[in-house]
Amino acid sequence: MTVDVLLTHSYFLRFDPKQQAAHMPYPPLGTLYAASLLRNSGIPVQLCDTMLADSEQIVRKAIEESRPKLLVIYDDDFNYLNKMCLTRMREAAFVISGIAKEFGIPVIVHGSDAADHAEQYLLHGADVVVVGEGEKTLHDVSFAFLNDQRESLRSIPGVTFMQDGIVCATGKRAVQQMLDTLPFPAWDLVDWTSYRNVWMKHHGYFSVNMVTTRGCPYHCNWCAKPIYGQVYNSRSPENVAREMLLLKQTVRPDHIWFADDIFGLKPGWVKHFAGIVNEQNGMIPFKIQSRADLLVRPDEVASLAQAGCSEVWIGAESGSQKILDAMDKGITVAQISDARKLLKQHKIDAAFFLQFGYRGETLDDITATISMLKKLQPENIGISVSYPLPGTKFYDSVVSEMGEKKNWTDSDDLSLMYRGTYSPQFYKQLHRFVHKTFRLKQGLTFLKEILTFQRVPIFRDVRRIVLITYYFPMLLLERCALLVYQNNRSHSERSSGAGKSKSDVGDKK
C-alpha cells in the first residue's frame, strides 16, 4: 500500500519509565487531527503510532510497507508530556528523521520542542519545521512538497526551513477560531485493541482522550505556549457531545480524559454541555484540568457533576500566597480550599498539581504547601519542581544561571536547572517525602472512615491502608534524609552570614 503522507510522532512510552509504569497510554490526539484534515483535503495518509512501540525502528517498517512520499513527525500538542520538551523524545525524532533520509523521503516536523529548537531539528534531517497551530500549515507544506513546489515555502505562514545554510522563518499563522469546522480526529487509524488491553490489564477500565478547547488565556509566568500563544478558543457543547456520542458508539470507552489546558472556561459552557450529554444519553465519566477560581463560580461544580465529571486536576502549585503571586497564578489559597470543598460536596475527586523550587520559595512556603495538603486531603497529587522553558518570564529570570542542561530527559527527571534556595538533591528528597506524607495521611483517613462505617472499602483503599505499615518507617527515613540536605543549606547560610529559616520541613501540622 502506497500513501502520500506517513504521520508519526516522537513520544515513546518505553522511553519514559515513570509513564510506562503508570500504564495510562493515550493515542496522539494532535497527530490524529492533522491526519484527519489532510485526508479530508484528498491527501492519502497512514499513521505509525509510536506510543506503545519498542523503538524508532517501527517507523522503518511503516515506511517499507507504505512507501510514503512524505514523512511527518507531528507531536501531539494536547499531550502535556510533549509540552515538557523531553530530550529523550527529541533524540527519537532525530533517529526517525535519519531513517526517513535513508529512503530519500522529505521530513516535516511539528511540536513544542521543535518550535523552540527548530535549527537543531533542521540539522538532524528535518526539511521543514511547522511552528504554531499546525494542521493548516501542514496541509500547505504537504501540498508544496507533493506538487514539487518547494519554492512556495516562503509564502506559507508558520514554517521554518534551511536555505543555503541559513535558517529561514516565515510569519506567524493566525490560529483557528471556529473549531467546530475542524473534522473529528482520524479515530479509525488507532489500534484500539492495544490501548484497551493496557488499560484493562492495569486499571480495569478503558480511557480515551478528547479536547474541547485550544490554548489558555492565563499568564502563569512559568507556562510555555509555543503552539497557540495567549489565546483560547472553544468548540461548542453540541460539537463536543456529538464526538463523545460517536466514541461511545464505536470505541466504547469507560472513561474520557479531556486534555484541555482549561476545561469549560466560558461562563455557562459546562451547564449547557451537561444538558446536551444527558439529553443524548452520551454521558461517559471523565476527568479534566481546571482552575480554583473557575470552580468556585456559582453552579460550576454542580454542572460538572451533572455532565459526568469524576475527577478534576487543579493547578494548586503552592500553599503559599506569596509564591502563587510570584508565579502570576491569579488564584488564592482560599479559592483552592473552597474548590476542594465544592468538589467533595459533589462527590468529584480533587487532584492537585504542586510545584516546588520556585524562585524565592523558603522553608516556610514549603511547609505551607504540606500543611495545605494535610488539611484539604485531595484524592491525588502530582509533584514537580519549577521547570524553565523558553518563551516564559520565568525562563528569562533564571537562564543566566542555567548550565548546559536546559531540558529534562524524561518526565521523572525533575532536575532543578538553576540556583534554587536549596540543592537539587533537597528537592528530589522533598518530592519523595511529600508523596509519602500524603499517602500515609490518606491511608490513615481511609482506615478511620472504614472503621466508623463512613466508607465502603474498595481494592484501592485496602491497598493504601495496608501500605501504612510501609510508609510509617519509610517516612522517618525520608525525613531524616531531608533534614540532612536542609541542614547542609543552613550551614552554608551561617558560614556566609545569611539568616536561617524559622522551621524544619514538616514541623507545622
Buried (B, 14 or more C-beta within 10 A) or exposed (E): EEBBBBBBBBBBBBBBEEBBEEEBBBBBBBBBBBBBBBBEEEBBBBBBBBBBBEEBEBBBEBBEBBEBBBBBBBBBBBBEBBBBBBBBBBBBBBBBBBBBBEEEBBBBBBBBBBBBBBEBBBEBBBBBBBBBBBBBBBBBBBBBBBEEEBEEBEEBBBBBBBEEEEEEEBEEBEBBEEBEEBEBBBBEBBEBEEBBEBBEEEBEEBBBBBBBBBBBBBEBBBBBBBBBBEBBBBBBBEBBBBBBBEBBEEBEBBBBBBBBBBBBBEEEBBBBBBBBBBEBEBBBBBBBBBBBBBBBBEEBBBBBBBBBBBBBBBBBBBBBBBBBEBBBBBBBBEBBBBBBBBBBEBEBBBBBBBBBBBBEBBBBBBBBBBBBBBEBBBBBBEBBBBBBBBBBBBBEBBBEEEEEEBBBBBBEBBBBBBEBBBBBBBBBBBBBBBBBBBBBBBBBBBBEBBEEEEBEEEEEBBEBBEBBEEBEEBBEEBBEBBBEBBEBBBEEBEEEEEEEBEEBBBEEE
